[in-house]
Amino acid sequence: YVLIDSTKEQYFVLKKLFDRTDIIGIVNAADAGREGELIFRLVYMYAGCKKPVKRLWASTTAAEDIRKALLSMKPGEEYDSLYYAAQCRSVQDWLIGINATRKYTCEYGQKLTIGRVQTPTLALVVKRDREIEGFTKSYLYKIAFVDDKSTKFWTAAYETEAEASSALNACSGKSVVVDNVKTQTKHVKPPMLYSTTELQKDASKYYGMSPKETLDIMQKLYDQHLLSYPRTDATVISAAQEHEYEMQVKMLVSEYQWPMPLSWNINRLVDDSKITDHPALTITKEFSVEKRDERSEKEKAILDLVVNRMVTCAADDYIYEATNVSAVCDQVVLEARGIKTLQEGWRQYRKMVASFAPDTVLPAYSKGEQLVQSTPMHIEQIETKPPARYTSSTLLDAMEKAGKSEMEADVERVGIGTSATRAEIIEKLLSTGYIEMTGKKNVIQSTEKGRALIDVMPDALRKVDLTVEWENRMLEIRTAPAGKAIRLSKDLMDETKSFVRSLI
């Protein structure tokens, strides 16, 4: 390890404090998480410090959280297993990145950067592009008609036109009778709070901002004390934040002149067990509409998204009535489905940024009723469509969910990358010329260079399986007793070295 020139002055401030004879112990107040632990340990060890350490584990800057953390500090060695897991992640990424990059750069005579996270992300884009280019359109067939109440009835899809024609012929000249009317009242809970990735996805979808641009704006708003910590995977807040959050949403509804919800639904957003590093994104106590109005248009857009989400998440359920009318004609089943909103709930706020399909309210039907056709029963041909190209929003979503089903329930990091790094990964793929991003929707497409790179990659570097396996192993290290954790850590790093040797 060597000191970074741009920050070494601050290192020497710490080193001087470490060495002072009147200082008998150190408090590790780095980020409450795996990477925060690694940063502290590297500085502490590089400085040659041997003084005892206590760990301050505070996930938020809420006063009550900090008081609680100060009163419950534990000896630093109780977090050794967390450090060993972080060290594994760091060494693995470095060994693979530096060796694979050099191997393929030398082999193909041009700079080809490889990464444990960046390469599987590129592979997702290349795979999607080739699915689109190799797509052969086909058709499905449905029988349909409109009755005298202006309701359209459909059958399920038939794979061939011959099957649909056979069913249509069976119905020829026969009556269509209502077989069943089913009505259910359904409750839909509001979404959870924003993680970094979720906010980046919405900023891209509604305002065309790239993930990096969104993260840069979030950082600026954080530095101005208007937004909470901008890099988080959590979608919940801590118990210590609950009272302040309640005060904030009531103030926001008033300040933004929005309708007051029938009830507040804040308890569901509180879960300390789901906060590993930092809680979900929220505005701070220093936020006000006046300060919001002083920001640039893009900064206001990000603040408004966070404000809208805070109120949306805390509002009451959206309630609707779903009706399904099933009719039969000589064993051919046709259906019509309708939705009628009973309580708008949280959607009245979400509609300010998002759009929802309008209700389709069905007229009254009763079992045994014979339907009168206002248009004759006919076959409708439905063309299948290729998958859509990735946008920055949908690629973030794919990165977040990649490999998720294979990971253990308590794994700290899921998918490819983290909320803090996904924007950086996409930017790196852009700057290296592996992908291109165009248009207001930030449509992403792989380049010939990016495709060529994926074509020469071994499966282990192209697929997410490696990340999934390693994250599960690091969870095991993190939760093991220190003695066992160091052995597991050594085993994993030895395996990584063997993997790299086999690769090159």
Summary of the structure (lengths in Angstrom):
residues: 504
radius of gyration: 28.2
end to end distance: 24.1
largest distance: 100.0
contacts: 1559
relative contact order: 0.16
helix: 49%
strand: 16%
